[in-house]
Amino acid sequence: MITGYNTDVRHNEVVFHVQTEDKGAANPQIESLVYVSGQVLVSKKASYASLLAEGHGDKAILALMDQQHRTMIAAIRHGKLDDKWAAMNAARGGNTSVQVPIVKLPPPDEVRPEATQSRPAPIERSEPAVVPERSLDQVILEYLTHEADQEQLVVTLEGERDLTIGQAASLLLRASSSKSGQPVTGVQVTVKMISTVAEPRMLAVGQSDESGMIALRFDIPTLGRGTAALIVSAVSAIGRAELKHLL
């Protein structure tokens, strides 16, 4: 199974979360889910059984996954899901956030000054108000809504060449903001190779330019046995992002 993609897309002040993943050789499908405020808005599945039958490997599956992920993002940006979002929003009464009950606690009791030396009257105290316990679904929805409202770093693969063990390779990446879609400059990017038989190796280091692009060229070491993957890590002022590629 290949690690998938996760991207937040802001369209008409609504954040759509797109998740695309490989279901694995036992269930050879690429599945894309679009969430809004933690609720699935639409799903799309595509079988790659024919690719396996033709002898294709991870590279072809990754290409299909990337294409489907981009297609879902394009559909959002071109308003293809607006009607579905409007229908879901109407079904929820137009409320896209979780309303948490606010309970006001009673003010502190006031102590009356003693008029004489006699024993003061006992102070009456009210029982503290109890905040109703929220359901787990409410907590999860509130968390996802909060996360979607935060600006995040998005790193996408624009091009690749010869990502094969023992060969020279190149990557072209784009860094952008999940809110505005604008390029993010000064993103620090590293490429590491991890494997089942050796310690992680640093292969390349780079930084995004004014257009948010990062071009990296490096050599992928030879691996006599075991399996390996490339880990692309990006760090910026608005957060982190990571991509994985099996070798």
N, C-alpha and C positions, 0 to 999 in steps of 0.2 A: 504494500500500500504506500502511496506517495503522499507526502504532507501537502495540504491544500493551501488555499488563499483566503484571506480575510481583508475586506476593504469597506470603509465607511464612505458613503456618497451623500453629499448634501444637495438636495434638489427642492426648490420652492420652500426653503426653510424647514424641510423635513430631512432627517438623517436616516438613510437606508443602509443597513448592514448586509453586505453580500458575502456569503460563505460558500466556497466551492471545495469539494473534497473527493478523493478517490475512495470508493467503497471496498476496494481490494479485489484480488484475482478470484476469490470465491463468489463474488458478486460484482462482476466487471462493469461498473457504472460510474459515471461522473455525475455527482449531484450538486446542484446550486440551490441555495436557499436565500431568500431575501427577507430580512427581518425589519420591522419598524416597531420601536419601543418594546422589543423583546418578543413580539408576536410574528409568526411566519405569515408573510404577505403572499408569496408565490414560490413555487419550487419548479425546478427543471432537471430532468434526468436524461442522460445519453449513454447508451451502451457502447463499450469498446471491445466486445467479445470478438468482433470481426478483426480487429487489430491483433489480438492475441493469436487468432487462428492463422493470420498471415505471417506470424513470427515477429511482429513488432514488439519493442520493449518499452522501457520507461520513457525514453525520449518522445516517442509518438504519443504516449498517454499524457505526458506533461503538456505537449503542444495542444492536445484536445482540451485539457483542463484550462489552460491559459486562454484559449479561444472562447470557451463557454463563459468563463469568468468575465472576460472583456465584453462579451455580448450582453450579459446581464447588466453590467455597468452602463453600457451604451443605451440599453432599453430604459433605464431609470432617467438618464440625462436627457433623453429625447421624449420624455413624458409618456412612455408606453405603459407605465404602471400607475399613472395618475388616477384612472378610474377605479382600479382595485383598491388603492389607498383611500379614495373618497368613500367607497362603499364600506370599507372596514372602519373608517373613522365615524361614519354615520351610524353604524351598528353599535359603536361604543358611545354614542351620544355626543360625539364631537370632542370627547375628552381624551387626550393622548398621554396624560400623566396620571400617576397614582396619587390620590388625595389621602393624605395621612391625617386622621383625626387629631385635632389640637385640643388638649384639655387644660384649662387654666386651674392652677392650684390656688386654694384660698389664701388671702393675705395673712401674714402673721398676726397672731392674737395681740391685742393691745393690753398692757397691764395697767390697771387704774391705780393711781397713787392712793395710799392709805390716808383717810381723813382723821383717824384716831389711832391709838395704840392697839386697837382690837385686832384680832386675827383677820387677815384679808380674805375676801370671798374667793372660792376656788375659781380658777380660770377655765372657761369652757373651750375645748379644742375640737375642731372639726376633723373628721377622718380625711386623710389625703386622697385626692382623686386618683383613680386607677386608670392608667393609659391602656386602652384596649390592645390586646396582642394581635399583630398583623399576621396574615397567613404567609407561608413561605413563597407562594406565587407573587404576593404583593411585594415582598422584600426583593425577590429576583427582578421583577419588572422595574422597581424603583432604581435598583443598581444599574440595570442595562440602560435605562433612560438617562441616568446621570452620566454614564460612560459615553453614550452617543453624543451628548452635548459638549463633551470635551474635545478640544482640537487635538488631533493625533497626526503622527508622521505616517505617510503612506509611501512605500517603496515598491516600484513595479519594475519588472524585467522588460526592457525594450528590445534587447537583442543579445544573442549568445553565439559563440562559435567554438566548436570542438571541446565540449566539456567531457573529456575522456581521460581516464587515468593514463599517465605517462606522456601526455601531449600538452602543447602550448594552448592556452585558452584565453578568451576575452569575454568580458561582460559589459553591457551598457545598461545602466540603471537610471531611473528617474525618481526623484524625491519631491513630494508635494504635500500640501496641507489637506487634511480630510474635510475641513470646513470650507475653505475658499477654492481649493483645487490649484492654488498658485504654487509655483516652484519654491522649494526651500533650499537656501544656499548654506554652505558651511557644514553640511551633514558629514560626519565622520563615518566612513565605511570600512569594514574589515572583512576579509574572506579567509575562513579557516577550513582546513580539511580535517574531519574526524573519521576514525575508523575503528574497527573491532580488534585491531592488532597493534596499534601504535598510539602514541600521545597526539593530541591535537597539534596541527602545524599551521602557522600563519603564512598565507600565500600572497596576500596583497592588502594594501592600505590605500585609501583614497579619500577625496573630499568633493562634494557637489559644487558645481560652478553656479554662476548667476541664473542659469536656466534650469537649475536643479538636476543637471545630468552628471553622472559619474561613469567614466570609462576606465576599466581595469583590465590589465593584461598580466598574465602570470603563467607559470608552469605547474601542472598537476603532477605530483610525484608518482612514481611507479609503486604499485602495491602488489607484493607477491601472492598474498592470500587475504582472505577476509573480505568485508564489504566496507564501503566508505561513502561519505556525503560531504558536500560543500555547505557551509553555514555562512550566509551573508548577513552581517549585523550592522545596523545603522543607528547612530546616536545623534540627536539634535536637541535644540532648546525646547521643542514641543513634544519630545518623547522618543521612543525607540521603535524600531521595526526589525523584522528578521525574515529571511527567505531561506529555504532549504532545497537542495538538489541532490538526489541520489546519483552516485557514480556507478 
